[in-house]
């Protein structure tokens, strides 16, 4: 199982050209948050994100010639998840499932509408 997962991540990474890897903090609580965050960040052959629900740390691998960390994190905020660059709109955050409504600690970043 671990070998299969590692192999699939390696194959997926191989398709992203001009790779840059960064780690960022994204608020969330559970595996449902993980799926939503990772799906929002994903762009085929351009960007992928792996988020750890225990540490709230995400690793982003992206093509630096086609996108930026800010563009990726903006997409994550648009689906309700505050991160180190953007704050989700209150109406979007309020629509998250109850288990996904995390303690909103980040207040001083750009709010996404």
N, C-alpha and C positions, 0 to 999 in steps of 0.2 A: 504494500500500500504506500509506504513512504517513498520507495523507489519510483513508483508510478507517478506520484504527485511531484516529486523532484524532477523527473523526466519531463512531465507536461509543462512545468514552469520553465524549464530550460528551453524547451521547444518554443513556447510562447515568447520568451525573451529574445530568442534568435530572430524573430520576425520584426522586431523593433530596431530600426536603423538609427544611427547617431545617438545611441543610448546615453541617458543621464539618469542617475539614481539619487533620490533624495528621501529623507525621512521627515515626517511632519506629524503633528498631533491633531487628531480629529475626535471630537466628543461622540460618544455613543455608549450603548450598554450591552448589546446581546448579538446573537448570531443573525437575527433579522436585520439589525443595524448593519452588520458586516456585509450582508448580501446587497443591501440598498446602497451603501457607500461604495463598494467595489464596482457595482453595476454602473453607478453614476459617473465614476471616474474612467471607466473603460472606453477606449476608442481603438478599434482594430488596427493593428500594426503601428499605433501611435502612442498609446498610453495604457498602462495597467497599474492597479494599486492593490496591495495586500494589507488589510487592516487587522490588528490584533485587538480583540475586545478587552483583554485583561490590562494591557498597557496603554491602550488608545493611541498607539503609534502605528502609522502607516508608512509603508515603503512604496514609493512611486517610481516606476521605471517608464521613461517616456523618450520620444524622439525630440530632441531639443530644437531641431529645425522645423518641426510642425506644431509644437504646442509649448506651453509653459506650466510651471507648477501653479501659478495663479489661475490660469484657465481651468485646470483640473480641479483645484480647490473651490472655485466658483461653482462648478457643476455639483460638487458635493454639498455646498451650502444651499443650492437651489432645491435640493431634495430634503432639507431639514437639519443638516448636521453642521454645527459650528466647528470651525477649525482655526488654525493659527493666523489665517489671513482674512477670513470672511465669517460673518455671522448670518445664520439663516433668518429669513423673514419670520416674524412671530406667527403669522397665520399658517405658514408651512410647518413650522415646528409643532404647533398645536394640533396638527392633523396626524402627527406620527402616532403609531400604536402606543398604548400606555407603557409597555415595557421598554419602548425606545425613547421615551422622554427622559433624557439625562438631566443632571444638574447643570444648568447653564452658567458657567463660570466666566466665560470670555465675554466681555462687554464692550471693549474699546476698539474693535475692528470694524471694517466696512460692512454694513448690513446689506444683504442681498435682497432685492425686492422681487 
